């Protein structure tokens, strides 16, 4: 109930203005009074194999470093010129390198050869042309499958007639 009150107090403020440091420290101190339990997973090693997963229930204070949503919020502010300056420099330096890179350096692309995840581009005349590919992209909150890409293909005759109703989409992921 007290956390709901804290939430209401925060929502009563202009959400795009920085919280003064003393108010932030006071809020963190009040949140340390509450704990919550949740289930999480950890990778564990068994016989030299690190791929096993162990589930456990843990209890943490409300301010114990659970950064749920911070990447999404910061990314939204990052692409808004009016709000970018509101991102604290330590948060910006943590996330900016990730936003400026793509999974496996796979770009978004229009035309040309596709950057296949589970297939190879075919050189020479082909029966379908790449219109565009959209890769997984942290800054855009896009993750196709598990870091894959969507490919939209169209056969050359349909492209010449501008008949995009015959386009086909394929998802490839790991």
C-alpha positions in Angstrom: 0.0 0.0 0.0 2.8 2.4 0.8 4.5 1.7 -2.5 1.2 2.7 -4.2 1.4 6.0 -2.3 4.9 6.5 -3.5 3.9 5.8 -7.1 1.0 8.3 -6.8 3.4 11.0 -5.5 5.8 10.4 -8.4 2.9 10.4 -10.9 1.7 13.8 -9.5 5.0 15.4 -10.7 6.1 16.3 -14.2 7.5 12.9 -15.3 10.0 14.6 -17.7 11.7 16.7 -15.0 14.6 15.4 -13.0 14.0 14.4 -9.4 16.2 16.6 -7.1 19.0 14.5 -5.5 17.7 14.9 -1.9 14.2 13.8 -3.0 15.7 10.8 -4.8 17.8 9.8 -1.8 14.8 10.1 0.5 12.7 7.9 -1.9 15.4 5.3 -2.0 15.6 5.2 1.8 11.8 4.7 2.0 11.9 2.0 -0.6 14.6 0.1 1.3 12.0 -0.5 4.0 10.1 -2.8 1.7 11.2 -6.2 0.4 9.5 -8.4 -2.2 10.0 -12.0 -3.2 10.2 -13.3 -6.8 11.4 -16.3 -8.7 14.5 -16.0 -10.9 16.9 -18.3 -12.7 20.6 -18.8 -12.7 22.8 -20.8 -15.0 24.7 -23.4 -13.1 27.5 -25.7 -14.0 27.1 -29.4 -13.8 30.0 -31.7 -14.7 31.7 -28.9 -16.6 28.5 -28.1 -18.6 27.3 -24.5 -17.9 24.0 -24.9 -19.7 21.8 -26.1 -16.8 19.3 -23.8 -15.2 18.4 -23.5 -11.6 15.3 -21.7 -10.4 15.1 -20.1 -7.0 12.9 -17.7 -5.0 14.8 -14.7 -3.6 13.9 -11.7 -1.5 15.3 -8.2 -2.2 14.7 -4.7 -1.1 12.6 -2.5 -3.5 15.8 -0.5 -4.4 18.2 -3.5 -4.7 19.3 -2.8 -8.2 16.3 -4.3 -10.0 16.4 -2.1 -13.1 13.2 -3.3 -14.7 12.2 -1.0 -17.5 15.2 1.4 -17.3 16.6 0.4 -20.7 13.2 0.8 -22.4 12.6 4.2 -20.7 16.1 5.5 -21.5 15.8 4.3 -25.1 12.6 6.2 -25.5 14.2 9.3 -24.2 17.3 8.8 -26.3 15.4 9.0 -29.6 13.5 12.1 -28.5 15.8 15.2 -28.9 13.8 17.2 -26.3 14.2 14.4 -23.7 17.7 13.1 -24.4 19.3 15.5 -22.0 17.2 14.1 -19.1 19.1 10.8 -19.3 21.7 10.8 -16.5 25.3 10.5 -17.9 26.0 7.2 -16.2 22.9 5.7 -17.7 23.7 7.1 -21.1 27.3 5.8 -21.0 26.0 2.3 -20.0 23.4 1.9 -22.7 24.6 4.1 -25.7 27.1 1.5 -26.9 24.4 -1.1 -27.0 22.0 1.2 -28.9 24.6 1.9 -31.5 25.3 -1.7 -32.3 23.1 -4.4 -33.8 23.0 -8.1 -32.9 25.8 -9.8 -34.8 26.3 -6.5 -36.6 23.4 -7.3 -38.9 22.0 -4.1 -40.4 18.5 -3.2 -41.5 18.7 -3.2 -45.3 16.7 -2.4 -48.4 17.6 -4.4 -51.5 20.8 -6.2 -52.1 21.6 -9.5 -50.5 20.1 -10.5 -47.2 22.3 -11.2 -44.2 21.0 -14.7 -43.4 20.8 -16.0 -39.9 20.0 -19.6 -41.0 20.5 -19.2 -44.8 23.0 -17.9 -47.3 22.3 -15.3 -49.9 22.3 -16.7 -53.5 24.4 -14.8 -56.0 23.2 -14.3 -59.6 19.7 -14.3 -61.0 17.2 -15.5 -58.4 13.5 -16.0 -58.3 13.0 -13.6 -55.4 14.6 -10.3 -54.5 15.1 -8.8 -51.1 12.9 -5.8 -50.6 14.1 -5.2 -47.1 15.3 -6.9 -43.9 14.6 -5.8 -40.4 17.1 -7.1 -37.8 16.8 -7.3 -34.0 17.6 -3.9 -32.6 17.8 -3.0 -28.9 17.4 0.7 -29.4 14.1 0.0 -31.2 13.0 -2.7 -28.7 12.9 -5.2 -31.5 14.0 -8.8 -30.9 12.7 -11.2 -33.5 12.7 -14.7 -32.1 16.0 -14.9 -30.3 18.0 -12.1 -32.1 17.0 -12.9 -35.6 15.7 -10.9 -38.6 12.6 -10.6 -40.8 13.2 -10.7 -44.5 10.7 -9.5 -47.1 11.1 -11.0 -50.6 9.3 -10.4 -53.9 9.7 -12.1 -57.2 11.1 -9.8 -60.0 7.9 -9.9 -62.1 5.8 -8.7 -59.2 8.3 -6.0 -58.4 8.3 -4.8 -62.0 4.4 -4.5 -61.8 4.7 -3.0 -58.3 2.5 -5.8 -57.0 3.5 -6.0 -53.4 0.6 -8.3 -52.6 2.8 -11.2 -53.6 5.6 -10.3 -51.1 6.6 -13.0 -48.7 8.1 -12.6 -45.3 10.5 -15.0 -43.6 11.8 -15.0 -40.0 15.1 -16.5 -39.2 16.5 -16.7 -35.7 18.9 -18.7 -33.7 
